[in-house]
Amino acid sequence: MRKVLLSLVLLCSSLLAKGSDIVFIALRPNTMPLVEFHGEVLSGGIVKDLGDAIARKLHRQARFLTLPRNRVEATLVSGEADGICYATPNWYRVPLNWSQPLIPNVDLLVAGTNVPLPRSLSELTGQSIGLVLGYHYPELDAALGNTYRRDDAPDMPTNLHKLVAGRFRYAVIDHLSLAYAARSEVQLAGVASLSLSQYTAQCAFSPKSTIPFRDMNQAIKALVKDGTVERILARYR
């Protein structure tokens, strides 16, 4: 009888675990094609599609926690969230479990209309550059130190609007965001740009997650192998 009861308990625990949530972080400063928000609720974008796909592989429901950039590390370290699916090890200083690279991107210095690109970053001394509040730009800092001025905005589309309006001559934006914005704003299609850094973003998972990293990593590998990740990225190109 005890063996039967124990088996039932284990079975129920397993079913409950399969039906529980997996919690992903969605960063508020990010915009399409990475994320789309209705209020504070994530409603679309690469991050949502990828999180939903991982959850399905794990027989779970994806839930998305909307956070500013400065709360990500503490939330992952505490285990309040299970993971974030647009990150690189260079962006965070805490120990996390990392997936394979998934989302290729490039950070670009873009110039306003009829503004020439610098031949080197050192030519930007004294310039105001459109950046995102709370983000670090090691390439600019390494080349210029404190000799340039940050013109911070809450997100990249705001900086693009300010760039087109002539509020400043240069801004930094990633290739995915620029290409997506250029779909609807033709003046952005031909902007001059200079590559600052290339990277392929990954998923990072909390060491305190109740979901084994092995299971989450295997789910991602399966999504890469069956072409799901590539199909998600293709929707937004």
C-alpha positions in Angstrom: 0.0 0.0 0.0 2.8 2.4 0.9 4.5 1.7 -2.5 1.2 2.5 -4.3 0.8 5.7 -2.4 4.4 6.7 -3.0 3.9 6.0 -6.7 0.8 8.2 -6.8 2.6 11.1 -5.0 5.5 10.9 -7.5 3.2 10.8 -10.4 1.2 13.8 -9.2 4.4 15.7 -8.5 5.6 15.0 -12.0 2.3 16.2 -13.6 2.4 19.4 -11.5 5.9 20.1 -12.5 5.1 19.6 -16.2 2.1 22.0 -15.9 3.9 24.8 -14.1 5.3 28.0 -15.6 8.7 28.8 -16.9 9.4 32.5 -16.2 11.4 34.5 -18.7 12.5 38.2 -18.4 11.5 40.7 -21.0 13.5 43.9 -21.0 11.5 47.1 -21.1 14.1 49.1 -23.1 14.1 46.5 -25.9 11.7 47.0 -28.8 10.7 45.2 -32.0 11.7 42.9 -33.4 12.9 41.6 -30.0 9.8 42.6 -27.9 6.4 44.2 -28.3 4.5 45.4 -25.3 0.9 46.3 -24.6 1.3 48.3 -21.5 3.6 46.2 -19.3 2.5 42.9 -20.9 4.7 41.3 -23.5 2.6 40.5 -26.6 5.0 39.7 -29.4 8.5 39.6 -30.8 11.4 37.2 -31.0 11.8 37.0 -27.2 8.2 35.9 -26.7 8.2 33.5 -29.6 11.4 31.8 -28.5 10.2 31.6 -24.8 6.9 30.1 -25.9 8.7 27.5 -28.0 11.0 26.5 -25.2 8.1 26.2 -22.8 6.2 24.0 -25.2 9.2 21.6 -25.5 9.2 21.4 -21.7 5.4 20.9 -21.5 5.1 24.1 -19.5 3.5 27.6 -19.9 5.8 30.6 -20.5 5.3 33.6 -18.3 7.1 36.8 -19.0 8.3 39.2 -16.3 8.8 42.8 -17.6 11.9 44.4 -16.0 14.3 47.4 -16.5 17.9 46.4 -17.3 19.2 47.2 -13.8 17.0 44.5 -12.2 17.9 41.5 -14.4 20.9 40.2 -12.4 19.2 40.3 -9.0 16.1 38.6 -10.4 18.1 35.8 -12.0 20.4 35.3 -9.0 17.4 35.0 -6.7 15.6 32.5 -8.9 12.5 34.8 -9.2 12.9 34.3 -13.0 14.2 31.2 -14.7 15.9 32.8 -17.7 16.3 35.6 -20.2 16.6 34.9 -24.0 18.5 37.8 -25.3 21.8 38.2 -23.5 25.5 37.6 -23.7 28.0 36.7 -21.0 29.7 40.1 -21.5 26.5 41.9 -20.4 26.2 40.3 -17.0 28.6 39.9 -14.1 26.8 37.1 -12.2 27.2 33.4 -12.7 24.5 32.1 -15.0 23.9 28.9 -17.1 24.3 29.7 -20.8 22.7 28.2 -23.9 24.4 28.0 -27.2 24.4 31.2 -29.4 21.0 31.8 -31.0 20.3 35.3 -32.2 23.0 37.0 -34.4 23.2 40.8 -34.2 25.5 43.8 -34.6 25.8 47.1 -32.7 26.1 49.9 -35.2 27.0 53.6 -35.0 24.5 55.3 -37.4 24.8 58.8 -38.8 22.1 61.3 -39.5 21.0 62.4 -42.9 23.9 63.9 -44.9 26.3 63.3 -41.9 29.5 61.6 -42.8 30.6 58.5 -40.8 33.9 59.0 -38.9 36.9 57.2 -40.2 37.6 56.2 -36.6 35.7 56.6 -33.3 38.3 59.1 -32.1 36.7 61.6 -34.4 33.6 61.6 -32.2 35.3 63.5 -29.5 33.0 66.2 -28.2 29.9 64.8 -30.0 26.5 64.0 -28.5 25.6 60.4 -29.2 22.2 58.9 -28.9 22.3 56.0 -26.5 19.9 53.9 -24.4 19.6 54.8 -20.7 21.3 52.2 -18.5 23.2 50.5 -21.3 27.0 50.3 -21.4 29.0 50.9 -24.6 32.5 49.5 -24.1 33.7 50.3 -27.6 32.8 53.9 -27.3 34.3 54.1 -23.8 37.5 52.4 -24.9 38.0 54.8 -27.8 36.7 58.0 -26.3 36.8 57.7 -22.5 34.7 60.6 -21.2 35.3 62.9 -24.2 31.8 62.3 -25.7 28.4 63.2 -24.4 25.6 60.7 -23.8 22.1 61.7 -25.0 20.1 59.0 -23.4 16.6 57.9 -24.4 14.4 55.1 -23.0 14.8 53.0 -26.1 16.3 52.7 -29.6 13.3 53.9 -31.7 13.3 57.1 -29.7 16.9 57.7 -30.6 16.2 57.0 -34.3 13.4 59.6 -34.3 15.8 62.1 -32.7 18.5 61.2 -35.2 16.2 61.8 -38.2 15.0 65.1 -36.6 18.6 66.3 -36.3 18.7 66.4 -32.5 22.2 64.8 -32.7 24.5 63.6 -35.5 25.1 60.0 -34.3 23.4 57.2 -32.4 24.1 53.6 -31.6 21.5 51.0 -32.5 21.6 47.2 -33.2 21.1 45.9 -36.7 17.9 43.9 -35.9 16.2 47.1 -34.6 17.4 49.3 -37.4 16.3 46.8 -40.1 12.9 46.4 -38.5 12.4 50.2 -38.2 13.4 50.7 -41.8 10.4 48.7 -42.9 8.1 51.5 -42.1 10.5 54.5 -42.1 12.0 54.8 -45.6 14.5 57.5 -44.5 16.2 54.9 -42.3 16.8 52.4 -45.1 19.9 54.1 -46.4 21.5 55.5 -43.2 25.3 55.2 -43.1 26.5 52.8 -40.3 29.7 51.6 -38.8 30.0 48.2 -37.0 31.0 48.5 -33.4 30.6 44.9 -32.3 29.2 41.6 -33.5 27.7 39.1 -31.2 25.2 36.2 -31.1 22.8 36.5 -28.2 22.0 33.5 -26.0 19.6 32.4 -23.4 20.8 32.7 -19.8 19.3 30.6 -17.0 19.2 31.1 -13.2 21.3 28.6 -11.2 18.4 28.7 -8.7 15.8 27.7 -11.2 13.7 24.7 -10.1 13.8 23.5 -13.7 17.0 21.6 -14.4 19.3 23.5 -16.8 19.9 20.2 -18.6 16.2 20.1 -19.6 16.1 23.7 -20.7 19.3 23.3 -22.7 18.1 20.2 -24.4 14.9 22.0 -25.4 16.8 24.7 -27.0 19.1 22.3 -28.9 16.0 20.5 -30.2 14.5 23.8 -31.4 17.7 24.6 -33.2 17.9 21.2 -34.8 14.3 21.2 -36.0 14.6 24.7 -37.5 12.2 26.4 -35.1 14.7 29.1 -34.0 15.5 30.0 -37.6 11.8 30.2 -38.5 11.2 32.5 -35.6 14.1 34.8 -36.7 12.8 34.7 -40.3 9.4 36.1 -39.3 11.1 39.4 -38.4 13.6 39.9 -41.2 
